């Protein structure tokens, strides 16, 4: 129980370990449950190469599985547009429909924020596994000789990928895709 609760606390703590904790967009999006939920809907849609619609936002849930209300969505979107965190576009297939996305000015910071959050989660997971898992798991990780196994695994993957690519595209198309040669011991 202590390891699990510490892991949850570390996950919360690691959310603040990035350069943008004081940025206006971060403070605004993370300032209340509605904007926080909208931020994650924007992340999801942007990750899929799509823009956000009101329909997407009405399906968004905040804490307690409460769906966002249309009035709350509209006022939040208006505020985000006024602050310059969100951009609005007319849909190509129906000019009556407005679509939304992150403002281009903050995209680089949001990308960096997402990278740092992913890095923080990996650090937290590694810390949890190495410091707070059972002794038997820790001893198995130590005994595994991970470095040598990783190299061998990567070599096998590349060899299979090279064969697959050459079979699919032909020997002439991908001359540089070759398996790593194993060094003699």
Rosetta constraint file for C-alpha pairs under 8 A:
AtomPair CA 1 CA 5 HARMONIC 6.15 0.50
AtomPair CA 2 CA 6 HARMONIC 5.97 0.50
AtomPair CA 3 CA 7 HARMONIC 6.07 0.50
AtomPair CA 3 CA 128 HARMONIC 7.50 0.50
AtomPair CA 3 CA 132 HARMONIC 5.75 0.50
AtomPair CA 3 CA 133 HARMONIC 7.56 0.50
AtomPair CA 4 CA 8 HARMONIC 6.34 0.50
AtomPair CA 5 CA 9 HARMONIC 6.24 0.50
AtomPair CA 6 CA 10 HARMONIC 6.06 0.50
AtomPair CA 7 CA 11 HARMONIC 6.19 0.50
AtomPair CA 7 CA 124 HARMONIC 7.32 0.50
AtomPair CA 7 CA 128 HARMONIC 6.61 0.50
AtomPair CA 8 CA 12 HARMONIC 6.37 0.50
AtomPair CA 9 CA 13 HARMONIC 6.12 0.50
AtomPair CA 10 CA 14 HARMONIC 5.90 0.50
AtomPair CA 10 CA 124 HARMONIC 6.59 0.50
AtomPair CA 11 CA 15 HARMONIC 6.57 0.50
AtomPair CA 11 CA 121 HARMONIC 6.81 0.50
AtomPair CA 11 CA 124 HARMONIC 6.84 0.50
AtomPair CA 12 CA 16 HARMONIC 7.64 0.50
AtomPair CA 13 CA 17 HARMONIC 7.27 0.50
AtomPair CA 14 CA 117 HARMONIC 7.37 0.50
AtomPair CA 14 CA 120 HARMONIC 5.74 0.50
AtomPair CA 14 CA 121 HARMONIC 7.30 0.50
AtomPair CA 14 CA 124 HARMONIC 7.73 0.50
AtomPair CA 15 CA 117 HARMONIC 6.42 0.50
AtomPair CA 15 CA 120 HARMONIC 7.58 0.50
AtomPair CA 16 CA 21 HARMONIC 6.05 0.50
AtomPair CA 17 CA 21 HARMONIC 7.58 0.50
AtomPair CA 17 CA 116 HARMONIC 7.66 0.50
AtomPair CA 17 CA 117 HARMONIC 7.83 0.50
AtomPair CA 17 CA 120 HARMONIC 7.43 0.50
AtomPair CA 18 CA 113 HARMONIC 6.44 0.50
AtomPair CA 18 CA 116 HARMONIC 6.11 0.50
AtomPair CA 18 CA 117 HARMONIC 7.50 0.50
AtomPair CA 19 CA 113 HARMONIC 7.47 0.50
AtomPair CA 20 CA 26 HARMONIC 6.59 0.50
AtomPair CA 20 CA 109 HARMONIC 7.31 0.50
AtomPair CA 20 CA 113 HARMONIC 6.93 0.50
AtomPair CA 21 CA 26 HARMONIC 6.26 0.50
AtomPair CA 21 CA 27 HARMONIC 7.13 0.50
AtomPair CA 22 CA 26 HARMONIC 6.81 0.50
AtomPair CA 22 CA 27 HARMONIC 6.42 0.50
AtomPair CA 23 CA 27 HARMONIC 6.25 0.50
AtomPair CA 24 CA 28 HARMONIC 6.03 0.50
AtomPair CA 25 CA 29 HARMONIC 5.97 0.50
AtomPair CA 25 CA 85 HARMONIC 6.28 0.50
AtomPair CA 25 CA 106 HARMONIC 7.67 0.50
AtomPair CA 26 CA 30 HARMONIC 5.84 0.50
AtomPair CA 26 CA 31 HARMONIC 7.96 0.50
AtomPair CA 27 CA 31 HARMONIC 5.49 0.50
AtomPair CA 28 CA 32 HARMONIC 7.87 0.50
AtomPair CA 28 CA 35 HARMONIC 7.31 0.50
AtomPair CA 29 CA 35 HARMONIC 4.84 0.50
AtomPair CA 29 CA 36 HARMONIC 5.22 0.50
AtomPair CA 29 CA 38 HARMONIC 7.76 0.50
AtomPair CA 29 CA 39 HARMONIC 6.05 0.50
AtomPair CA 30 CA 35 HARMONIC 6.35 0.50
AtomPair CA 30 CA 36 HARMONIC 4.84 0.50
AtomPair CA 30 CA 39 HARMONIC 7.94 0.50
AtomPair CA 31 CA 35 HARMONIC 6.94 0.50
AtomPair CA 31 CA 36 HARMONIC 7.05 0.50
AtomPair CA 32 CA 36 HARMONIC 6.07 0.50
AtomPair CA 33 CA 37 HARMONIC 6.05 0.50
AtomPair CA 33 CA 62 HARMONIC 5.95 0.50
AtomPair CA 33 CA 63 HARMONIC 6.80 0.50
AtomPair CA 34 CA 38 HARMONIC 6.20 0.50
AtomPair CA 34 CA 62 HARMONIC 6.30 0.50
AtomPair CA 34 CA 68 HARMONIC 6.92 0.50
AtomPair CA 34 CA 72 HARMONIC 7.73 0.50
AtomPair CA 34 CA 73 HARMONIC 7.83 0.50
AtomPair CA 34 CA 76 HARMONIC 7.94 0.50
AtomPair CA 35 CA 39 HARMONIC 6.00 0.50
AtomPair CA 35 CA 76 HARMONIC 6.99 0.50
AtomPair CA 36 CA 40 HARMONIC 6.53 0.50
AtomPair CA 36 CA 62 HARMONIC 7.92 0.50
AtomPair CA 37 CA 41 HARMONIC 6.35 0.50
AtomPair CA 37 CA 60 HARMONIC 6.68 0.50
AtomPair CA 37 CA 61 HARMONIC 6.63 0.50
AtomPair CA 37 CA 62 HARMONIC 5.55 0.50
AtomPair CA 38 CA 42 HARMONIC 6.17 0.50
AtomPair CA 38 CA 57 HARMONIC 6.81 0.50
AtomPair CA 38 CA 60 HARMONIC 7.19 0.50
AtomPair CA 39 CA 43 HARMONIC 6.22 0.50
AtomPair CA 40 CA 44 HARMONIC 6.10 0.50
AtomPair CA 41 CA 45 HARMONIC 6.16 0.50
AtomPair CA 41 CA 52 HARMONIC 7.54 0.50
AtomPair CA 41 CA 56 HARMONIC 7.56 0.50
AtomPair CA 41 CA 57 HARMONIC 7.16 0.50
AtomPair CA 41 CA 60 HARMONIC 6.91 0.50
AtomPair CA 42 CA 46 HARMONIC 5.89 0.50
AtomPair CA 42 CA 51 HARMONIC 7.58 0.50
AtomPair CA 42 CA 52 HARMONIC 6.32 0.50
AtomPair CA 42 CA 101 HARMONIC 6.64 0.50
AtomPair CA 42 CA 102 HARMONIC 7.16 0.50
AtomPair CA 43 CA 47 HARMONIC 5.96 0.50
AtomPair CA 44 CA 48 HARMONIC 6.43 0.50
AtomPair CA 45 CA 49 HARMONIC 6.31 0.50
AtomPair CA 45 CA 50 HARMONIC 5.00 0.50
AtomPair CA 45 CA 51 HARMONIC 5.90 0.50
AtomPair CA 45 CA 52 HARMONIC 6.29 0.50
AtomPair CA 46 CA 50 HARMONIC 5.38 0.50
AtomPair CA 46 CA 51 HARMONIC 6.37 0.50
AtomPair CA 46 CA 101 HARMONIC 7.31 0.50
AtomPair CA 51 CA 99 HARMONIC 5.82 0.50
AtomPair CA 51 CA 100 HARMONIC 5.52 0.50
AtomPair CA 51 CA 101 HARMONIC 5.44 0.50
AtomPair CA 52 CA 56 HARMONIC 6.14 0.50
AtomPair CA 52 CA 57 HARMONIC 7.34 0.50
AtomPair CA 52 CA 99 HARMONIC 5.50 0.50
AtomPair CA 52 CA 100 HARMONIC 4.91 0.50
AtomPair CA 52 CA 101 HARMONIC 6.18 0.50
AtomPair CA 53 CA 57 HARMONIC 6.50 0.50
AtomPair CA 53 CA 98 HARMONIC 6.83 0.50
AtomPair CA 53 CA 99 HARMONIC 4.99 0.50
AtomPair CA 53 CA 100 HARMONIC 6.35 0.50
AtomPair CA 54 CA 58 HARMONIC 6.11 0.50
AtomPair CA 54 CA 73 HARMONIC 7.80 0.50
AtomPair CA 54 CA 99 HARMONIC 7.77 0.50
AtomPair CA 55 CA 59 HARMONIC 6.47 0.50
AtomPair CA 56 CA 60 HARMONIC 6.53 0.50
AtomPair CA 57 CA 68 HARMONIC 7.00 0.50
AtomPair CA 57 CA 73 HARMONIC 7.03 0.50
AtomPair CA 58 CA 67 HARMONIC 6.50 0.50
AtomPair CA 58 CA 68 HARMONIC 5.61 0.50
AtomPair CA 58 CA 69 HARMONIC 6.68 0.50
AtomPair CA 58 CA 70 HARMONIC 6.57 0.50
AtomPair CA 58 CA 73 HARMONIC 7.71 0.50
AtomPair CA 59 CA 67 HARMONIC 6.31 0.50
AtomPair CA 59 CA 68 HARMONIC 7.31 0.50
AtomPair CA 60 CA 67 HARMONIC 5.71 0.50
AtomPair CA 60 CA 68 HARMONIC 6.11 0.50
AtomPair CA 61 CA 65 HARMONIC 5.30 0.50
AtomPair CA 61 CA 66 HARMONIC 5.19 0.50
AtomPair CA 61 CA 67 HARMONIC 4.24 0.50
AtomPair CA 61 CA 68 HARMONIC 5.96 0.50
AtomPair CA 62 CA 66 HARMONIC 5.44 0.50
AtomPair CA 62 CA 67 HARMONIC 6.32 0.50
AtomPair CA 62 CA 68 HARMONIC 6.90 0.50
AtomPair CA 68 CA 72 HARMONIC 6.83 0.50
AtomPair CA 68 CA 73 HARMONIC 6.62 0.50
AtomPair CA 69 CA 73 HARMONIC 6.17 0.50
AtomPair CA 70 CA 74 HARMONIC 6.06 0.50
AtomPair CA 71 CA 75 HARMONIC 6.20 0.50
AtomPair CA 72 CA 76 HARMONIC 6.03 0.50
AtomPair CA 73 CA 77 HARMONIC 6.04 0.50
AtomPair CA 74 CA 78 HARMONIC 6.12 0.50
AtomPair CA 75 CA 79 HARMONIC 6.15 0.50
AtomPair CA 76 CA 80 HARMONIC 6.10 0.50
AtomPair CA 77 CA 81 HARMONIC 6.07 0.50
AtomPair CA 77 CA 86 HARMONIC 7.44 0.50
AtomPair CA 78 CA 82 HARMONIC 6.16 0.50
AtomPair CA 79 CA 83 HARMONIC 6.14 0.50
AtomPair CA 80 CA 84 HARMONIC 6.11 0.50
AtomPair CA 80 CA 85 HARMONIC 5.24 0.50
AtomPair CA 80 CA 86 HARMONIC 5.32 0.50
AtomPair CA 81 CA 85 HARMONIC 6.09 0.50
AtomPair CA 81 CA 86 HARMONIC 4.92 0.50
AtomPair CA 81 CA 87 HARMONIC 6.06 0.50
AtomPair CA 81 CA 88 HARMONIC 7.50 0.50
AtomPair CA 84 CA 103 HARMONIC 6.48 0.50
AtomPair CA 85 CA 102 HARMONIC 6.08 0.50
AtomPair CA 85 CA 103 HARMONIC 5.17 0.50
AtomPair CA 85 CA 106 HARMONIC 6.99 0.50
AtomPair CA 86 CA 100 HARMONIC 6.66 0.50
AtomPair CA 86 CA 101 HARMONIC 5.72 0.50
AtomPair CA 86 CA 102 HARMONIC 4.61 0.50
AtomPair CA 86 CA 103 HARMONIC 4.73 0.50
AtomPair CA 87 CA 100 HARMONIC 5.63 0.50
AtomPair CA 87 CA 101 HARMONIC 5.44 0.50
AtomPair CA 87 CA 102 HARMONIC 5.95 0.50
AtomPair CA 87 CA 103 HARMONIC 5.08 0.50
AtomPair CA 88 CA 98 HARMONIC 6.44 0.50
AtomPair CA 88 CA 99 HARMONIC 5.72 0.50
AtomPair CA 88 CA 100 HARMONIC 4.59 0.50
AtomPair CA 88 CA 101 HARMONIC 6.69 0.50
AtomPair CA 89 CA 98 HARMONIC 5.58 0.50
AtomPair CA 89 CA 99 HARMONIC 5.11 0.50
AtomPair CA 89 CA 100 HARMONIC 6.14 0.50
AtomPair CA 90 CA 94 HARMONIC 7.55 0.50
AtomPair CA 90 CA 95 HARMONIC 5.33 0.50
AtomPair CA 90 CA 96 HARMONIC 6.99 0.50
AtomPair CA 90 CA 97 HARMONIC 5.88 0.50
AtomPair CA 90 CA 98 HARMONIC 4.61 0.50
AtomPair CA 90 CA 99 HARMONIC 5.95 0.50
AtomPair CA 91 CA 95 HARMONIC 5.37 0.50
AtomPair CA 91 CA 96 HARMONIC 7.37 0.50
AtomPair CA 91 CA 97 HARMONIC 5.48 0.50
AtomPair CA 91 CA 98 HARMONIC 5.85 0.50
AtomPair CA 91 CA 99 HARMONIC 6.08 0.50
AtomPair CA 102 CA 106 HARMONIC 7.15 0.50
AtomPair CA 102 CA 107 HARMONIC 6.62 0.50
AtomPair CA 103 CA 107 HARMONIC 6.64 0.50
AtomPair CA 104 CA 108 HARMONIC 7.88 0.50
AtomPair CA 106 CA 110 HARMONIC 6.18 0.50
AtomPair CA 107 CA 111 HARMONIC 6.03 0.50
AtomPair CA 108 CA 112 HARMONIC 6.18 0.50
AtomPair CA 109 CA 113 HARMONIC 5.96 0.50
AtomPair CA 110 CA 114 HARMONIC 6.11 0.50
AtomPair CA 111 CA 115 HARMONIC 6.26 0.50
AtomPair CA 112 CA 116 HARMONIC 6.17 0.50
AtomPair CA 113 CA 117 HARMONIC 6.13 0.50
AtomPair CA 114 CA 118 HARMONIC 6.20 0.50
AtomPair CA 115 CA 119 HARMONIC 6.18 0.50
AtomPair CA 116 CA 120 HARMONIC 5.99 0.50
AtomPair CA 117 CA 121 HARMONIC 6.20 0.50
AtomPair CA 118 CA 122 HARMONIC 6.33 0.50
AtomPair CA 119 CA 123 HARMONIC 6.24 0.50
AtomPair CA 120 CA 124 HARMONIC 6.05 0.50
AtomPair CA 121 CA 125 HARMONIC 6.02 0.50
AtomPair CA 122 CA 126 HARMONIC 6.05 0.50
AtomPair CA 123 CA 127 HARMONIC 6.02 0.50
AtomPair CA 124 CA 128 HARMONIC 6.06 0.50
AtomPair CA 125 CA 129 HARMONIC 6.10 0.50
AtomPair CA 126 CA 130 HARMONIC 6.01 0.50
AtomPair CA 127 CA 131 HARMONIC 5.61 0.50
AtomPair CA 127 CA 132 HARMONIC 7.42 0.50
AtomPair CA 128 CA 132 HARMONIC 5.01 0.50
AtomPair CA 128 CA 133 HARMONIC 6.46 0.50
AtomPair CA 129 CA 133 HARMONIC 5.10 0.50
AtomPair CA 129 CA 138 HARMONIC 7.48 0.50
AtomPair CA 130 CA 138 HARMONIC 6.25 0.50
AtomPair CA 133 CA 137 HARMONIC 6.58 0.50
AtomPair CA 133 CA 138 HARMONIC 6.83 0.50
AtomPair CA 134 CA 138 HARMONIC 6.42 0.50
AtomPair CA 135 CA 139 HARMONIC 6.03 0.50
AtomPair CA 136 CA 140 HARMONIC 6.21 0.50
AtomPair CA 137 CA 141 HARMONIC 6.24 0.50
AtomPair CA 138 CA 142 HARMONIC 6.30 0.50
AtomPair CA 139 CA 143 HARMONIC 6.09 0.50
AtomPair CA 140 CA 144 HARMONIC 5.98 0.50
AtomPair CA 141 CA 145 HARMONIC 7.65 0.50
AtomPair CA 141 CA 146 HARMONIC 7.47 0.50
AtomPair CA 142 CA 146 HARMONIC 7.83 0.50
AtomPair CA 144 CA 149 HARMONIC 7.91 0.50
AtomPair CA 145 CA 149 HARMONIC 6.60 0.50
AtomPair CA 146 CA 150 HARMONIC 5.91 0.50
AtomPair CA 147 CA 151 HARMONIC 6.43 0.50
AtomPair CA 148 CA 152 HARMONIC 6.33 0.50
AtomPair CA 149 CA 153 HARMONIC 6.01 0.50
AtomPair CA 150 CA 154 HARMONIC 6.07 0.50
AtomPair CA 151 CA 155 HARMONIC 6.12 0.50
AtomPair CA 152 CA 156 HARMONIC 6.19 0.50
AtomPair CA 153 CA 157 HARMONIC 6.22 0.50
AtomPair CA 154 CA 158 HARMONIC 6.15 0.50
AtomPair CA 155 CA 159 HARMONIC 6.08 0.50
AtomPair CA 155 CA 179 HARMONIC 6.62 0.50
AtomPair CA 155 CA 180 HARMONIC 5.78 0.50
AtomPair CA 156 CA 160 HARMONIC 6.22 0.50
AtomPair CA 156 CA 179 HARMONIC 7.85 0.50
AtomPair CA 157 CA 161 HARMONIC 6.04 0.50
AtomPair CA 158 CA 162 HARMONIC 5.94 0.50
AtomPair CA 158 CA 178 HARMONIC 7.47 0.50
AtomPair CA 158 CA 179 HARMONIC 5.45 0.50
AtomPair CA 158 CA 180 HARMONIC 7.18 0.50
AtomPair CA 159 CA 163 HARMONIC 6.34 0.50
AtomPair CA 159 CA 178 HARMONIC 6.73 0.50
AtomPair CA 159 CA 179 HARMONIC 4.22 0.50
AtomPair CA 159 CA 180 HARMONIC 7.04 0.50
AtomPair CA 160 CA 164 HARMONIC 6.15 0.50
AtomPair CA 160 CA 179 HARMONIC 7.86 0.50
AtomPair CA 161 CA 165 HARMONIC 6.05 0.50
AtomPair CA 162 CA 166 HARMONIC 6.05 0.50
AtomPair CA 162 CA 177 HARMONIC 5.42 0.50
AtomPair CA 162 CA 178 HARMONIC 5.50 0.50
AtomPair CA 162 CA 179 HARMONIC 6.30 0.50
AtomPair CA 163 CA 167 HARMONIC 6.07 0.50
AtomPair CA 164 CA 168 HARMONIC 6.13 0.50
AtomPair CA 165 CA 169 HARMONIC 5.78 0.50
AtomPair CA 165 CA 170 HARMONIC 7.40 0.50
AtomPair CA 165 CA 174 HARMONIC 7.58 0.50
AtomPair CA 165 CA 177 HARMONIC 7.91 0.50
AtomPair CA 166 CA 170 HARMONIC 4.70 0.50
AtomPair CA 166 CA 171 HARMONIC 5.09 0.50
AtomPair CA 166 CA 173 HARMONIC 7.68 0.50
AtomPair CA 166 CA 174 HARMONIC 6.67 0.50
AtomPair CA 166 CA 177 HARMONIC 7.99 0.50
AtomPair CA 167 CA 171 HARMONIC 7.42 0.50
AtomPair CA 169 CA 173 HARMONIC 6.11 0.50
AtomPair CA 169 CA 174 HARMONIC 7.36 0.50
AtomPair CA 170 CA 174 HARMONIC 7.16 0.50
AtomPair CA 171 CA 175 HARMONIC 6.40 0.50
